Amino acid sequence: MMEALLRRLILSAKQTQFSSQKANPDYPGVLDISPEELKDLKDQVQLIDVRRPDEFTGELGHIPGSELIVLDTLTESVDRLDKNKTIVFICRSGARSARASMLVKEFGITDTYNMWGGMIEWNRLGFEVEGRSS
């Protein structure tokens, strides 16, 4: 019993909690979080951008500290995901990243979130980006 309690404490200690989380309306089991909350907690999570390379460095740029893993290659790149951290997936509008969050659950990775609104919303809010082409 003590071992199970310890395991639960360790698991909960490595997970980041989001007060803005809500169920994604299109992808069962996927939780969306707000860009505003992610901005404040981004250093506590692994940020995975699932867009194409030209989008990652395109007009919307990307969130500083995010890592590019194109959605089409995600299943071959699962080993690049940090299973000891909460993972937040990002894309242009929030659809591909929601699919990514659902997809990795098949590999037993469940501490994942989708940033709703994607980089479109992140930019609309005026948050910091890098790698943006002019």
C-alpha positions as CSV (number, residue, x, y, z in Angstrom):
1,M,0.0,0.0,0.0
2,M,2.8,2.4,0.9
3,E,4.5,1.6,-2.4
4,A,1.4,2.4,-4.4
5,L,1.0,5.7,-2.6
6,L,4.6,6.6,-3.3
7,R,4.2,5.7,-7.0
8,R,1.1,8.0,-7.2
9,L,3.0,10.9,-5.6
10,I,5.9,10.5,-8.0
11,L,3.6,10.4,-11.0
12,S,1.6,13.4,-9.9
13,A,4.8,15.4,-9.1
14,K,6.0,15.2,-12.7
15,Q,2.7,16.2,-14.3
16,T,1.8,19.8,-14.9
17,Q,-1.7,20.7,-14.1
18,F,-3.7,23.2,-16.3
19,S,-6.7,25.0,-14.9
20,S,-7.8,25.9,-18.5
21,Q,-8.0,22.3,-19.6
22,K,-11.2,21.2,-21.3
23,A,-12.3,18.2,-23.5
24,N,-11.5,18.7,-27.2
25,P,-14.9,18.6,-29.1
26,D,-13.5,16.6,-32.0
27,Y,-11.0,14.2,-30.5
28,P,-12.2,12.0,-27.7
29,G,-9.8,11.8,-24.8
30,V,-7.8,14.9,-25.9
31,L,-7.6,17.8,-23.5
32,D,-7.2,21.3,-24.8
33,I,-5.4,24.1,-22.9
34,S,-5.3,27.8,-23.5
35,P,-2.3,29.6,-25.0
36,E,-2.4,32.1,-22.1
37,E,-1.8,29.4,-19.5
38,L,0.8,27.6,-21.7
39,K,2.7,30.9,-21.9
40,D,3.1,30.9,-18.1
41,L,3.9,27.2,-17.8
42,K,5.9,26.5,-21.0
43,D,9.2,25.9,-19.2
44,Q,7.6,23.1,-17.2
45,V,6.5,21.0,-20.2
46,Q,7.9,19.5,-23.4
47,L,6.6,21.6,-26.3
48,I,6.2,19.6,-29.6
49,D,5.3,21.4,-32.8
50,V,3.8,19.0,-35.3
51,R,3.7,21.3,-38.3
52,R,5.9,21.0,-41.5
53,P,9.4,22.5,-41.4
54,D,8.4,25.3,-43.7
55,E,5.6,26.2,-41.3
56,F,7.9,26.0,-38.2
57,T,10.1,28.7,-39.7
58,G,7.3,30.4,-41.7
59,E,5.2,33.5,-41.1
60,L,3.8,32.3,-37.7
61,G,7.2,31.2,-36.4
62,H,7.3,28.9,-33.4
63,I,7.2,29.0,-29.6
64,P,10.8,29.4,-28.2
65,G,11.9,26.1,-26.8
66,S,9.5,24.0,-28.9
67,E,10.8,21.0,-30.8
68,L,9.7,20.1,-34.3
69,I,8.3,16.6,-34.9
70,V,6.2,16.5,-38.0
71,L,2.9,14.8,-37.4
72,D,3.5,12.3,-40.3
73,T,6.7,11.1,-38.5
74,L,5.4,11.1,-34.9
75,T,4.9,7.4,-34.6
76,E,8.5,6.8,-35.7
77,S,9.7,9.6,-33.3
78,V,7.9,8.6,-30.1
79,D,11.3,7.9,-28.5
80,R,12.0,11.6,-28.7
81,L,9.1,12.4,-26.3
82,D,10.0,12.9,-22.6
83,K,7.8,10.5,-20.7
84,N,8.8,12.2,-17.5
85,K,7.3,15.5,-18.5
86,T,3.9,16.8,-19.5
87,I,3.8,17.1,-23.3
88,V,2.0,19.9,-25.1
89,F,1.4,19.6,-28.8
90,I,1.2,22.6,-31.0
91,C,0.3,23.2,-34.7
92,R,-1.1,26.0,-36.8
93,S,-4.7,26.0,-35.6
94,G,-5.0,23.1,-33.1
95,A,-6.3,20.3,-35.3
96,R,-3.1,18.4,-36.1
97,S,-1.8,18.8,-32.6
98,A,-5.1,17.4,-31.2
99,R,-4.5,14.4,-33.5
100,A,-1.0,14.1,-32.2
101,S,-2.2,14.1,-28.6
102,M,-4.6,11.3,-29.4
103,L,-2.1,9.3,-31.5
104,V,0.6,9.1,-28.7
105,K,-1.9,7.6,-26.3
106,E,-1.7,4.4,-28.4
107,F,1.9,4.3,-27.2
108,G,1.0,4.6,-23.6
109,I,1.9,8.4,-23.4
110,T,-1.1,9.9,-21.6
111,D,0.2,13.1,-20.0
112,T,-0.5,15.2,-23.1
113,Y,-2.4,18.3,-24.0
114,N,-3.3,20.2,-27.2
115,M,-2.9,24.0,-27.3
116,W,-6.2,25.2,-28.8
117,G,-6.0,27.8,-31.4
118,G,-2.5,26.9,-32.4
119,M,0.1,29.3,-33.5
120,I,-2.6,31.5,-35.1
121,E,-4.0,32.2,-31.6
122,W,-0.5,32.4,-30.0
123,N,0.4,35.1,-32.6
124,R,-2.9,36.9,-32.3
125,L,-2.2,37.3,-28.5
126,G,1.2,38.8,-29.3
127,F,3.2,36.2,-27.5
128,E,6.9,35.7,-28.2
129,V,7.9,33.6,-31.3
130,E,11.1,32.8,-32.9
131,G,12.2,31.6,-36.4
132,R,9.6,33.7,-38.1
133,S,10.2,34.5,-41.8
134,S,9.5,38.0,-42.9
